[in-house]
Amino acid sequence: METPEDDVVDGAIGDVQRMTDELLARARRRHPGVEFSIAIDQALSLLLPKTADRLYRTINGRLGYYAGHVYDECLVQEMDHSAEAADVITLVPVDTDDPPCWQGDLRTGRITPL
């Protein structure tokens, strides 16, 4: 069982890639097989390495792809956040409402399932 201290990621304050990696690891561990997209402030997205520019998927028996910024098999959705939300990274489940979204706050290093 996790304690509140377990929700704070060491070394993640201000580190976009470290926070994103930890968010993905926790979400995938708790919800295997669920695909997530990454919602992140447009300025912060520049700090997240691009691992591909296409995300291939088979939908209704046809191979296609999403084009854009891809990091660790997730499509990155750059957004214009308000100043209060600019330092928050959100994982959003794709094609399902069952698993929660996950948020990581770069100001505190805290991860929260929503």
MOPAC internal coordinates of N, CA, C and O (Angstrom, degrees):
PM7 1SCF
backbone

  N    0.0000 0     0.00 0     0.00 0    0    0    0
  C    1.4450 1     0.00 0     0.00 0    1    0    0
  C    1.5204 1   109.04 1     0.00 0    2    1    0
  O    1.2310 1   120.55 1   -47.12 1    3    2    1
  N    1.3180 1   116.55 1   132.88 1    3    2    1
  C    1.4501 1   120.29 1  -178.93 1    5    3    2
  C    1.5149 1   110.91 1   -81.35 1    6    5    3
  O    1.2310 1   121.52 1   -33.47 1    7    6    5
  N    1.3153 1   114.71 1   146.53 1    7    6    5
  C    1.4543 1   121.11 1   174.86 1    9    7    6
  C    1.5186 1   107.64 1  -103.54 1   10    9    7
  O    1.2310 1   119.11 1   -12.83 1   11   10    9
  N    1.3470 1   119.29 1   167.17 1   11   10    9
  C    1.4618 1   120.19 1   179.26 1   13   11   10
  C    1.5269 1   112.99 1   -55.83 1   14   13   11
  O    1.2310 1   120.08 1   148.84 1   15   14   13
  N    1.3464 1   117.46 1   -31.16 1   15   14   13
  C    1.4605 1   120.01 1   179.18 1   17   15   14
  C    1.5287 1   111.55 1   -65.62 1   18   17   15
  O    1.2310 1   120.45 1   151.56 1   19   18   17
  N    1.3452 1   116.74 1   -28.44 1   19   18   17
  C    1.4551 1   121.06 1  -179.49 1   21   19   18
  C    1.5251 1   111.79 1   -69.05 1   22   21   19
  O    1.2310 1   120.36 1   161.81 1   23   22   21
  N    1.3299 1   116.93 1   -18.19 1   23   22   21
  C    1.4584 1   120.51 1  -178.80 1   25   23   22
  C    1.5188 1   112.86 1   -82.51 1   26   25   23
  O    1.2310 1   119.89 1   173.15 1   27   26   25
  N    1.3347 1   117.81 1    -6.85 1   27   26   25
  C    1.4560 1   121.78 1   177.43 1   29   27   26
  C    1.5237 1   107.65 1   -99.44 1   30   29   27
  O    1.2310 1   120.77 1   -53.07 1   31   30   29
  N    1.3274 1   116.13 1   126.93 1   31   30   29
  C    1.4637 1   121.80 1  -176.42 1   33   31   30
  C    1.5222 1   109.34 1   -94.78 1   34   33   31
  O    1.2310 1   120.54 1   -59.35 1   35   34   33
  N    1.3285 1   116.58 1   120.65 1   35   34   33
  C    1.4594 1   120.79 1   177.65 1   37   35   34
  C    1.5218 1   110.52 1   -60.55 1   38   37   35
  O    1.2310 1   120.62 1   -47.44 1   39   38   37
  N    1.3125 1   116.42 1   132.56 1   39   38   37
  C    1.4558 1   121.57 1   175.78 1   41   39   38
  C    1.5136 1   115.28 1    75.75 1   42   41   39
  O    1.2310 1   119.67 1  -170.60 1   43   42   41
  N    1.3353 1   118.23 1     9.40 1   43   42   41
  C    1.4688 1   119.88 1  -176.60 1   45   43   42
  C    1.5228 1   113.53 1   -96.28 1   46   45   43
  O    1.2310 1   119.61 1   171.67 1   47   46   45
  N    1.3176 1   118.35 1    -8.33 1   47   46   45
  C    1.4659 1   119.51 1   179.54 1   49   47   46
  C    1.5282 1   108.02 1   -64.19 1   50   49   47
  O    1.2310 1   121.29 1   -63.01 1   51   50   49
  N    1.3243 1   115.14 1   116.99 1   51   50   49
  C    1.4642 1   121.26 1   179.63 1   53   51   50
  C    1.5185 1   115.70 1    77.26 1   54   53   51
  O    1.2310 1   119.28 1   178.36 1   55   54   53
  N    1.3193 1   118.98 1    -1.64 1   55   54   53
  C    1.4678 1   122.15 1  -177.43 1   57   55   54
  C    1.5305 1   109.53 1  -104.18 1   58   57   55
  O    1.2310 1   120.85 1   -81.35 1   59   58   57
  N    1.3192 1   115.98 1    98.65 1   59   58   57
  C    1.4648 1   122.19 1  -174.19 1   61   59   58
  C    1.5253 1   111.79 1   -60.77 1   62   61   59
  O    1.2310 1   120.05 1   133.40 1   63   62   61
  N    1.3107 1   117.50 1   -46.60 1   63   62   61
  C    1.4589 1   120.12 1  -177.28 1   65   63   62
  C    1.5303 1   111.44 1   -67.83 1   66   65   63
  O    1.2310 1   119.88 1   138.25 1   67   66   65
  N    1.3135 1   117.83 1   -41.75 1   67   66   65
  C    1.4708 1   120.81 1   179.58 1   69   67   66
  C    1.5302 1   110.86 1   -62.59 1   70   69   67
  O    1.2310 1   120.65 1   135.68 1   71   70   69
  N    1.3409 1   116.37 1   -44.32 1   71   70   69
  C    1.4655 1   120.05 1  -179.93 1   73   71   70
  C    1.5282 1   110.68 1   -65.24 1   74   73   71
  O    1.2310 1   120.32 1   136.20 1   75   74   73
  N    1.3279 1   117.00 1   -43.80 1   75   74   73
  C    1.4608 1   120.89 1  -179.52 1   77   75   74
  C    1.5252 1   110.91 1   -63.22 1   78   77   75
  O    1.2310 1   120.31 1   137.36 1   79   78   77
  N    1.3266 1   117.02 1   -42.64 1   79   78   77
  C    1.4702 1   120.57 1   178.02 1   81   79   78
  C    1.5268 1   111.19 1   -60.65 1   82   81   79
  O    1.2310 1   120.22 1   138.03 1   83   82   81
  N    1.3144 1   117.19 1   -41.97 1   83   82   81
  C    1.4638 1   120.26 1  -178.99 1   85   83   82
  C    1.5283 1   110.96 1   -70.58 1   86   85   83
  O    1.2310 1   120.11 1   139.85 1   87   86   85
  N    1.3312 1   117.40 1   -40.15 1   87   86   85
  C    1.4661 1   120.46 1   175.76 1   89   87   86
  C    1.5244 1   110.50 1   -57.67 1   90   89   87
  O    1.2310 1   120.57 1   131.25 1   91   90   89
  N    1.3308 1   116.52 1   -48.75 1   91   90   89
  C    1.4667 1   120.98 1  -179.33 1   93   91   90
  C    1.5278 1   111.29 1   -63.14 1   94   93   91
  O    1.2310 1   119.89 1   137.28 1   95   94   93
  N    1.3186 1   117.81 1   -42.72 1   95   94   93
  C    1.4644 1   120.96 1  -179.21 1   97   95   94
  C    1.5300 1   110.54 1   -61.61 1   98   97   95
  O    1.2310 1   120.06 1   134.41 1   99   98   97
  N    1.3154 1   117.49 1   -45.59 1   99   98   97
  C    1.4647 1   120.36 1  -179.08 1  101   99   98
  C    1.5262 1   111.49 1   -67.57 1  102  101   99
  O    1.2310 1   120.39 1   134.66 1  103  102  101
  N    1.3257 1   116.86 1   -45.34 1  103  102  101
  C    1.4650 1   120.14 1  -178.67 1  105  103  102
  C    1.5219 1   111.10 1   -63.89 1  106  105  103
  O    1.2310 1   120.07 1   137.92 1  107  106  105
  N    1.3253 1   117.47 1   -42.08 1  107  106  105
  C    1.4662 1   120.79 1  -179.49 1  109  107  106
  C    1.5235 1   111.80 1   -70.32 1  110  109  107
  O    1.2310 1   120.15 1   146.18 1  111  110  109
  N    1.3050 1   117.31 1   -33.82 1  111  110  109
  C    1.4642 1   120.88 1   178.14 1  113  111  110
  C    1.5365 1   110.28 1   -67.41 1  114  113  111
  O    1.2310 1   120.08 1   138.78 1  115  114  113
  N    1.3102 1   117.45 1   -41.22 1  115  114  113
  C    1.4652 1   121.30 1  -177.19 1  117  115  114
  C    1.5196 1   113.18 1   -84.11 1  118  117  115
  O    1.2310 1   120.38 1   157.49 1  119  118  117
  N    1.3328 1   116.89 1   -22.51 1  119  118  117
  C    1.4663 1   121.30 1  -177.77 1  121  119  118
  C    1.5309 1   109.87 1  -135.96 1  122  121  119
  O    1.2310 1   119.99 1  -112.18 1  123  122  121
  N    1.3408 1   117.61 1    67.82 1  123  122  121
  C    1.4673 1   120.13 1  -178.36 1  125  123  122
  C    1.5276 1   111.01 1   -61.21 1  126  125  123
  O    1.2310 1   121.49 1   -39.31 1  127  126  125
  N    1.3138 1   114.76 1   140.69 1  127  126  125
  C    1.4579 1   120.46 1   178.03 1  129  127  126
  C    1.5170 1   114.71 1    86.82 1  130  129  127
  O    1.2310 1   119.94 1   170.33 1  131  130  129
  N    1.3285 1   117.72 1    -9.67 1  131  130  129
  C    1.4630 1   120.56 1   178.35 1  133  131  130
  C    1.5231 1   108.51 1   -88.58 1  134  133  131
  O    1.2310 1   121.05 1   -46.05 1  135  134  133
  N    1.3149 1   115.60 1   133.95 1  135  134  133
  C    1.4603 1   121.16 1   178.93 1  137  135  134
  C    1.5265 1   109.02 1   -93.18 1  138  137  135
  O    1.2310 1   120.84 1   -41.97 1  139  138  137
  N    1.3319 1   116.01 1   138.03 1  139  138  137
  C    1.4548 1   121.91 1  -179.91 1  141  139  138
  C    1.5228 1   110.26 1  -121.17 1  142  141  139
  O    1.2310 1   120.57 1   -30.34 1  143  142  141
  N    1.3284 1   116.52 1   149.66 1  143  142  141
  C    1.4617 1   121.53 1   167.35 1  145  143  142
  C    1.5273 1   106.79 1  -109.13 1  146  145  143
  O    1.2310 1   121.09 1   -18.52 1  147  146  145
  N    1.3197 1   115.53 1   161.48 1  147  146  145
  C    1.4580 1   121.82 1  -176.65 1  149  147  146
  C    1.5211 1   108.56 1  -111.60 1  150  149  147
  O    1.2310 1   120.28 1   -62.69 1  151  150  149
  N    1.3330 1   117.08 1   117.31 1  151  150  149
  C    1.4608 1   122.08 1   175.46 1  153  151  150
  C    1.5233 1   107.23 1   -99.50 1  154  153  151
  O    1.2310 1   121.02 1   -57.06 1  155  154  153
  N    1.3294 1   115.65 1   122.94 1  155  154  153
  C    1.4597 1   120.38 1  -172.74 1  157  155  154
  C    1.5225 1   109.20 1  -147.31 1  158  157  155
  O    1.2310 1   120.65 1   -30.23 1  159  158  157
  N    1.3251 1   116.36 1   149.77 1  159  158  157
  C    1.4546 1   120.40 1   177.41 1  161  159  158
  C    1.5301 1   109.49 1   -58.96 1  162  161  159
  O    1.2310 1   121.24 1   -36.99 1  163  162  161
  N    1.3218 1   115.23 1   143.01 1  163  162  161
  C    1.4660 1   120.53 1  -175.59 1  165  163  162
  C    1.5300 1   112.03 1   -55.87 1  166  165  163
  O    1.2310 1   120.02 1   137.87 1  167  166  165
  N    1.3241 1   117.57 1   -42.13 1  167  166  165
  C    1.4689 1   120.15 1  -179.81 1  169  167  166
  C    1.5258 1   111.15 1   -65.98 1  170  169  167
  O    1.2310 1   119.78 1   139.75 1  171  170  169
  N    1.3209 1   118.03 1   -40.25 1  171  170  169
  C    1.4629 1   121.43 1  -179.94 1  173  171  170
  C    1.5224 1   112.19 1   -69.96 1  174  173  171
  O    1.2310 1   120.32 1   152.33 1  175  174  173
  N    1.3212 1   116.99 1   -27.67 1  175  174  173
  C    1.4684 1   119.73 1  -179.47 1  177  175  174
  C    1.5248 1   111.61 1   -61.04 1  178  177  175
  O    1.2310 1   120.52 1   154.48 1  179  178  177
  N    1.3185 1   116.62 1   -25.52 1  179  178  177
  C    1.4609 1   120.34 1   178.01 1  181  179  178
  C    1.5252 1   112.10 1   -67.63 1  182  181  179
  O    1.2310 1   120.40 1   159.00 1  183  182  181
  N    1.3253 1   116.84 1   -21.00 1  183  182  181
  C    1.4609 1   121.67 1   179.47 1  185  183  182
  C    1.5221 1   113.03 1   -89.84 1  186  185  183
  O    1.2310 1   120.48 1   174.90 1  187  186  185
  N    1.3326 1   116.68 1    -5.10 1  187  186  185
  C    1.4600 1   121.77 1   178.69 1  189  187  186
  C    1.5283 1   108.12 1   -99.29 1  190  189  187
  O    1.2310 1   119.72 1   -63.68 1  191  190  189
  N    1.3288 1   118.14 1   116.32 1  191  190  189
  C    1.4579 1   119.82 1  -176.46 1  193  191  190
  C    1.5250 1   112.59 1   -58.32 1  194  193  191
  O    1.2310 1   121.00 1   -34.44 1  195  194  193
  N    1.2946 1   115.69 1   145.56 1  195  194  193
  C    1.4680 1   122.33 1   176.76 1  197  195  194
  C    1.5227 1   107.28 1   -91.75 1  198  197  195
  O    1.2310 1   120.60 1   -64.57 1  199  198  197
  N    1.3487 1   116.46 1   115.43 1  199  198  197
  C    1.4575 1   119.70 1  -179.22 1  201  199  198
  C    1.5299 1   111.74 1   -93.26 1  202  201  199
  O    1.2310 1   120.67 1   165.68 1  203  202  201
  N    1.3223 1   116.33 1   -14.32 1  203  202  201
  C    1.4683 1   121.62 1   176.58 1  205  203  202
  C    1.5272 1   107.74 1  -165.88 1  206  205  203
  O    1.2310 1   121.10 1   -12.59 1  207  206  205
  N    1.3306 1   115.51 1   167.41 1  207  206  205
  C    1.4689 1   118.69 1   175.96 1  209  207  206
  C    1.5252 1   111.75 1  -116.57 1  210  209  207
  O    1.2310 1   121.09 1  -174.97 1  211  210  209
  N    1.3386 1   115.52 1     5.03 1  211  210  209
  C    1.4725 1   121.25 1   175.69 1  213  211  210
  C    1.5212 1   109.41 1  -141.72 1  214  213  211
  O    1.2310 1   121.36 1   -38.02 1  215  214  213
  N    1.3279 1   115.01 1   141.98 1  215  214  213
  C    1.4493 1   121.56 1   177.21 1  217  215  214
  C    1.5213 1   106.58 1  -119.65 1  218  217  215
  O    1.2310 1   120.59 1   -75.59 1  219  218  217
  N    1.3387 1   116.47 1   104.41 1  219  218  217
  C    1.4643 1   121.57 1  -175.17 1  221  219  218
  C    1.5217 1   111.08 1   -80.16 1  222  221  219
  O    1.2310 1   120.74 1   -44.80 1  223  222  221
  N    1.3145 1   116.19 1   135.20 1  223  222  221
  C    1.4547 1   123.26 1   177.76 1  225  223  222
  C    1.5192 1   109.53 1  -144.62 1  226  225  223
  O    1.2310 1   120.47 1   -30.37 1  227  226  225
  N    1.3389 1   116.70 1   149.63 1  227  226  225
  C    1.4512 1   122.31 1   173.70 1  229  227  226
  C    1.5253 1   107.47 1  -102.05 1  230  229  227
  O    1.2310 1   121.03 1   -59.57 1  231  230  229
  N    1.3216 1   115.64 1   120.43 1  231  230  229
  C    1.4610 1   121.68 1  -179.08 1  233  231  230
  C    1.5160 1   107.71 1  -126.47 1  234  233  231
  O    1.2310 1   120.91 1   -54.60 1  235  234  233
  N    1.3328 1   115.86 1   125.40 1  235  234  233
  C    1.4642 1   122.00 1  -177.63 1  237  235  234
  C    1.5242 1   111.84 1    53.47 1  238  237  235
  O    1.2310 1   120.85 1  -140.45 1  239  238  237
  N    1.3216 1   115.97 1    39.55 1  239  238  237
  C    1.4517 1   120.94 1   176.38 1  241  239  238
  C    1.5213 1   115.24 1    79.19 1  242  241  239
  O    1.2310 1   119.93 1  -176.74 1  243  242  241
  N    1.3200 1   117.73 1     3.26 1  243  242  241
  C    1.4717 1   120.74 1  -179.02 1  245  243  242
  C    1.5171 1   110.05 1  -117.41 1  246  245  243
  O    1.2310 1   120.87 1   -46.56 1  247  246  245
  N    1.3276 1   115.94 1   133.44 1  247  246  245
  C    1.4502 1   121.55 1   177.92 1  249  247  246
  C    1.5231 1   109.10 1   -78.71 1  250  249  247
  O    1.2310 1   120.84 1   -48.44 1  251  250  249
  N    1.2906 1   116.00 1   131.56 1  251  250  249
  C    1.4563 1   122.03 1   176.51 1  253  251  250
  C    1.5131 1   108.81 1  -148.92 1  254  253  251
  O    1.2310 1   120.74 1     8.30 1  255  254  253
  N    1.3169 1   116.19 1  -171.70 1  255  254  253
  C    1.4622 1   118.66 1   179.38 1  257  255  254
  C    1.5180 1   110.72 1  -153.43 1  258  257  255
  O    1.2310 1   122.36 1   -24.62 1  259  258  257
  N    1.3293 1   113.08 1   155.38 1  259  258  257
  C    1.4527 1   121.67 1   169.31 1  261  259  258
  C    1.5202 1   105.87 1   -96.95 1  262  261  259
  O    1.2310 1   119.95 1   -46.30 1  263  262  261
  N    1.2949 1   117.70 1   133.70 1  263  262  261
  C    1.4627 1   121.17 1   178.63 1  265  263  262
  C    1.5207 1   109.17 1  -101.58 1  266  265  263
  O    1.2310 1   121.09 1   -40.80 1  267  266  265
  N    1.3114 1   115.52 1   139.20 1  267  266  265
  C    1.4590 1   119.87 1   177.61 1  269  267  266
  C    1.5153 1   111.22 1   152.75 1  270  269  267
  O    1.2310 1   121.52 1    17.11 1  271  270  269
  N    1.2885 1   114.69 1  -162.89 1  271  270  269
  C    1.4581 1   123.03 1   178.69 1  273  271  270
  C    1.5288 1   107.74 1   -76.25 1  274  273  271
  O    1.2310 1   120.17 1   -62.52 1  275  274  273
  N    1.3212 1   117.28 1   117.48 1  275  274  273
  C    1.4619 1   121.89 1   179.69 1  277  275  274
  C    1.5227 1   108.04 1  -116.95 1  278  277  275
  O    1.2310 1   120.99 1   -47.84 1  279  278  277
  N    1.3345 1   115.72 1   132.16 1  279  278  277
  C    1.4620 1   121.81 1   175.45 1  281  279  278
  C    1.5238 1   107.97 1  -131.25 1  282  281  279
  O    1.2310 1   120.33 1   -56.19 1  283  282  281
  N    1.3025 1   116.97 1   123.81 1  283  282  281
  C    1.4718 1   123.15 1   176.08 1  285  283  282
  C    1.5323 1   112.03 1    48.49 1  286  285  283
  O    1.2310 1   120.77 1  -129.12 1  287  286  285
  N    1.3359 1   116.13 1    50.88 1  287  286  285
  C    1.4683 1   123.30 1   177.61 1  289  287  286
  C    1.5275 1   113.44 1    63.87 1  290  289  287
  O    1.2310 1   120.12 1  -155.17 1  291  290  289
  N    1.3339 1   117.38 1    24.83 1  291  290  289
  C    1.4683 1   122.13 1   176.88 1  293  291  290
  C    1.5211 1   108.90 1  -127.96 1  294  293  291
  O    1.2310 1   120.79 1   -42.15 1  295  294  293
  N    1.3086 1   116.09 1   137.85 1  295  294  293
  C    1.4536 1   120.66 1   174.89 1  297  295  294
  C    1.5250 1   108.41 1   -76.94 1  298  297  295
  O    1.2310 1   120.74 1   -49.42 1  299  298  297
  N    1.3234 1   116.19 1   130.58 1  299  298  297
  C    1.4611 1   122.13 1  -179.90 1  301  299  298
  C    1.5196 1   108.35 1   -94.46 1  302  301  299
  O    1.2310 1   120.86 1   -57.38 1  303  302  301
  N    1.3233 1   115.97 1   122.62 1  303  302  301
  C    1.4609 1   122.41 1   179.60 1  305  303  302
  C    1.5235 1   108.04 1  -102.77 1  306  305  303
  O    1.2310 1   120.69 1   -76.69 1  307  306  305
  N    1.3385 1   116.28 1   103.31 1  307  306  305
  C    1.4591 1   119.85 1   178.15 1  309  307  306
  C    1.5189 1   108.64 1   -76.49 1  310  309  307
  O    1.2310 1   120.94 1   -47.76 1  311  310  309
  N    1.3315 1   115.81 1   132.24 1  311  310  309
  C    1.4548 1   121.06 1  -176.09 1  313  311  310
  C    1.5202 1   109.86 1  -131.58 1  314  313  311
  O    1.2310 1   121.01 1   -24.77 1  315  314  313
  N    1.3151 1   115.67 1   155.23 1  315  314  313
  C    1.4547 1   120.78 1   171.87 1  317  315  314
  C    1.5108 1   107.83 1   -93.47 1  318  317  315
  O    1.2310 1   120.44 1   -79.87 1  319  318  317
  N    1.3221 1   116.76 1   100.13 1  319  318  317
  C    1.4575 1   122.07 1  -179.07 1  321  319  318
  C    1.5236 1   110.44 1   -89.24 1  322  321  319
  O    1.2310 1   121.10 1   -22.32 1  323  322  321
  N    1.3161 1   115.50 1   157.68 1  323  322  321
  C    1.4619 1   119.58 1   170.85 1  325  323  322
  C    1.5273 1   107.81 1   -68.64 1  326  325  323
  O    1.2310 1   120.20 1   -15.22 1  327  326  325
  N    1.3100 1   117.22 1   164.78 1  327  326  325
  C    1.4671 1   121.15 1  -178.68 1  329  327  326
  C    1.5297 1   111.49 1   -58.54 1  330  329  327
  O    1.2310 1   120.07 1   145.35 1  331  330  329
  N    1.3370 1   117.47 1   -34.65 1  331  330  329
  C    1.4602 1   121.10 1  -179.31 1  333  331  330
  C    1.5250 1   112.45 1   -68.47 1  334  333  331
  O    1.2310 1   120.20 1   150.78 1  335  334  333
  N    1.3194 1   117.22 1   -29.22 1  335  334  333
  C    1.4732 1   121.24 1  -176.41 1  337  335  334
  C    1.5216 1   113.01 1  -105.72 1  338  337  335
  O    1.2310 1   119.71 1  -175.78 1  339  338  337
  N    1.3144 1   118.15 1     4.22 1  339  338  337
  C    1.4664 1   120.81 1  -174.87 1  341  339  338
  C    1.5223 1   113.04 1   -64.67 1  342  341  339
  O    1.2310 1   119.68 1   152.77 1  343  342  341
  N    1.3259 1   118.21 1   -27.23 1  343  342  341
  C    1.4608 1   121.67 1  -177.59 1  345  343  342
  C    1.5229 1   113.28 1   -98.65 1  346  345  343
  O    1.2310 1   120.64 1  -155.96 1  347  346  345
  N    1.3328 1   116.38 1    24.04 1  347  346  345
  C    1.4658 1   121.32 1  -179.11 1  349  347  346
  C    1.5306 1   109.00 1  -116.08 1  350  349  347
  O    1.2310 1   120.92 1   -48.38 1  351  350  349
  N    1.3199 1   115.84 1   131.62 1  351  350  349
  C    1.4618 1   122.71 1   175.29 1  353  351  350
  C    1.5262 1   106.80 1  -108.07 1  354  353  351
  O    1.2310 1   120.47 1   -48.30 1  355  354  353
  N    1.3386 1   116.70 1   131.70 1  355  354  353
  C    1.4582 1   120.53 1  -177.49 1  357  355  354
  C    1.5236 1   110.37 1  -122.05 1  358  357  355
  O    1.2310 1   120.67 1   -48.35 1  359  358  357
  N    1.3385 1   116.32 1   131.65 1  359  358  357
  C    1.4633 1   121.47 1   170.72 1  361  359  358
  C    1.5135 1   107.45 1   -96.43 1  362  361  359
  O    1.2310 1   120.77 1   -51.51 1  363  362  361
  N    1.3201 1   116.14 1   128.49 1  363  362  361
  C    1.4652 1   121.58 1  -177.80 1  365  363  362
  C    1.5229 1   108.25 1  -118.23 1  366  365  363
  O    1.2310 1   119.41 1   -55.00 1  367  366  365
  N    1.3503 1   118.74 1   125.00 1  367  366  365
  C    1.4580 1   119.85 1   178.27 1  369  367  366
  C    1.5300 1   110.60 1   -65.80 1  370  369  367
  O    1.2310 1   121.01 1   -39.77 1  371  370  369
  N    1.3217 1   115.68 1   140.23 1  371  370  369
  C    1.4564 1   121.96 1  -179.22 1  373  371  370
  C    1.5301 1   108.74 1   -97.09 1  374  373  371
  O    1.2310 1   120.44 1   -47.30 1  375  374  373
  N    1.3122 1   116.77 1   132.70 1  375  374  373
  C    1.4724 1   123.10 1   174.56 1  377  375  374
  C    1.5198 1   114.91 1    62.17 1  378  377  375
  O    1.2310 1   119.71 1  -154.24 1  379  378  377
  N    1.3117 1   118.15 1    25.76 1  379  378  377
  C    1.4581 1   120.85 1   174.87 1  381  379  378
  C    1.5190 1   109.85 1  -159.51 1  382  381  379
  O    1.2310 1   120.48 1   -30.17 1  383  382  381
  N    1.3172 1   116.69 1   149.83 1  383  382  381
  C    1.4577 1   121.28 1   177.28 1  385  383  382
  C    1.5233 1   111.30 1  -107.77 1  386  385  383
  O    1.2310 1   120.58 1   176.06 1  387  386  385
  N    1.3355 1   116.50 1    -3.94 1  387  386  385
  C    1.4611 1   120.58 1  -172.75 1  389  387  386
  C    1.5257 1   113.23 1   -70.66 1  390  389  387
  O    1.2310 1   118.65 1   120.83 1  391  390  389
  N    1.3476 1   120.19 1   -59.17 1  391  390  389
  C    1.4604 1   117.45 1  -179.28 1  393  391  390
  C    1.5278 1   109.42 1   -71.43 1  394  393  391
  O    1.2310 1   120.93 1   -27.48 1  395  394  393
  N    1.3146 1   115.83 1   152.52 1  395  394  393
  C    1.4602 1   118.45 1   179.95 1  397  395  394
  C    1.5268 1   111.77 1   -76.97 1  398  397  395
  O    1.2310 1   121.51 1   -15.66 1  399  398  397
  N    1.3165 1   114.72 1   164.34 1  399  398  397
  C    1.4583 1   120.74 1   166.29 1  401  399  398
  C    1.5315 1   106.35 1   -75.22 1  402  401  399
  O    1.2310 1   120.69 1   -19.80 1  403  402  401
  N    1.2962 1   116.29 1   160.20 1  403  402  401
  C    1.4591 1   122.49 1   177.42 1  405  403  402
  C    1.5105 1   107.96 1  -126.83 1  406  405  403
  O    1.2310 1   120.04 1   -40.34 1  407  406  405
  N    1.3265 1   117.52 1   139.66 1  407  406  405
  C    1.4589 1   120.69 1   177.21 1  409  407  406
  C    1.5173 1   110.14 1  -125.48 1  410  409  407
  O    1.2310 1   121.70 1   -38.36 1  411  410  409
  N    1.3250 1   114.36 1   141.64 1  411  410  409
  C    1.4544 1   121.51 1   173.91 1  413  411  410
  C    1.5144 1   108.66 1  -121.96 1  414  413  411
  O    1.2310 1   120.63 1   -52.19 1  415  414  413
  N    1.3227 1   116.40 1   127.81 1  415  414  413
  C    1.4623 1   122.40 1  -178.35 1  417  415  414
  C    1.5241 1   108.81 1  -100.04 1  418  417  415
  O    1.2310 1   120.62 1   -64.80 1  419  418  417
  N    1.3219 1   116.43 1   115.20 1  419  418  417
  C    1.4599 1   121.06 1  -177.66 1  421  419  418
  C    1.5234 1   112.79 1   -71.39 1  422  421  419
  O    1.2310 1   119.75 1   164.17 1  423  422  421
  N    1.3281 1   118.08 1   -15.83 1  423  422  421
  C    1.4690 1   120.96 1   178.87 1  425  423  422
  C    1.5216 1   111.50 1   -78.11 1  426  425  423
  O    1.2310 1   120.41 1   148.61 1  427  426  425
  N    1.3426 1   116.82 1   -31.39 1  427  426  425
  C    1.4560 1   120.76 1  -175.68 1  429  427  426
  C    1.5281 1   113.65 1  -115.97 1  430  429  427
  O    1.2310 1   120.16 1   161.34 1  431  430  429
  N    1.3390 1   117.29 1   -18.66 1  431  430  429
  C    1.4610 1   121.34 1  -174.96 1  433  431  430
  C    1.5170 1   113.21 1    81.01 1  434  433  431
  O    1.2310 1   120.10 1  -171.84 1  435  434  433
  N    1.3357 1   117.41 1     8.16 1  435  434  433
  C    1.4702 1   122.17 1  -175.03 1  437  435  434
  C    1.5293 1   111.75 1   -88.65 1  438  437  435
  O    1.2310 1   121.00 1   -42.14 1  439  438  437
  N    1.3512 1   115.69 1   137.86 1  439  438  437
  C    1.4598 1   123.33 1   174.87 1  441  439  438
  C    1.5134 1   108.24 1  -108.21 1  442  441  439
  O    1.2310 1   121.08 1   -45.13 1  443  442  441
  N    1.3472 1   115.54 1   134.87 1  443  442  441
  C    1.4580 1   120.91 1  -178.26 1  445  443  442
  C    1.5256 1   109.97 1  -135.08 1  446  445  443
  O    1.2310 1   119.63 1   -54.34 1  447  446  445
  N    1.3511 1   118.31 1   125.66 1  447  446  445
  C    1.4654 1   119.29 1   170.32 1  449  447  446
  C    1.5294 1   107.64 1   -77.36 1  450  449  447
  O    1.2310 1   120.47 1   -41.07 1  451  450  449
  N    1.3171 1   116.71 1   138.93 1  451  450  449
  C    1.4784 1   120.05 1  -178.53 1  453  451  450
  C    1.5055 1   110.73 1  -101.08 1  454  453  451
  O    1.2310 1   120.10 1   180.00 1  455  454  453

